[in-house]
Amino acid sequence: DQQVKQNSPSLSVQEGRISILNCDYTNSMFDYFLWYKKYPAEGPTFLISISSIKDKNEDGRFTVFLNKSAKHLSLHIVPSQPGDSAVYFCAASRINNFNKFYFGSGTKLNVKP
Amino acid sequence: DTAVSQTPKYLVTQMGNDKSIKCEQNLGHDTMYWYKQDSKKFLKIMFSYNNKELIINETVPNRFSPKSPDKAHLNLHINSLELGDSAVYFCASSQAFGGANEKLFFGSGTQLSVL
């Protein structure tokens, strides 16, 4: 029973445009969310996070939006660059729950030059 | 100067064999984890250790036994390997185990193929 879902396995975007990656979760107890980026043959690397007390967090070209009522979060990348081409995983947990993170299955982003 | 390193990167073995995967972190973190990426690409937690103490033990067959000799190392031993064990196994570490703003630092993964 997957508690975090990324329903788009892949996304293709033109360089310079916006990339929007989506993530849904089912457990209303989750209060901390992260996005990870993964290149082939490497481990996932942390990108950005958001806690449930916020609905938006921004870091440079990356912005994460959280809609608690819809149990939905999204990652916006503006402008997209070819180096952003990777698999993006969202993850969710409850703060103070031993870092038990639940991950989605990832969305493969391809940014075309 | 890798932060979380795991070996081997690739492991090909026969059904029924016993194998180990090693993980070391040089970040000074207190908590280490094993995650399994299954065929559907979900990353699922298997175990976590905090200062050598087992914290999380998910529903994992007892053929899988983690060992943490010190807080910088967490190894995974798998007995009697089965075809279904084929997956990518990721080691990870974090500063602590559950405050706000925690994040995981991952190794590059071990691709296990059981023939």
Interface residues (C-beta under 8 A of the other chain):
Chain A: Q2 Y32 L34 Y36 A41 E42 G43 P44 T45 F46 S49 S51 F89 A91 I95 N96 N97 F98 N99 K100 F101 Y102 F103 G104 S105 G106
Chain B: V4 T31 Y33 Y35 K40 K41 F42 L43 K44 I45 S48 I55 I56 F90 A92 S94 A96 F97 G98 G99 A100 N101 E102 K103 L104 F105 F106 G107 S108 G109
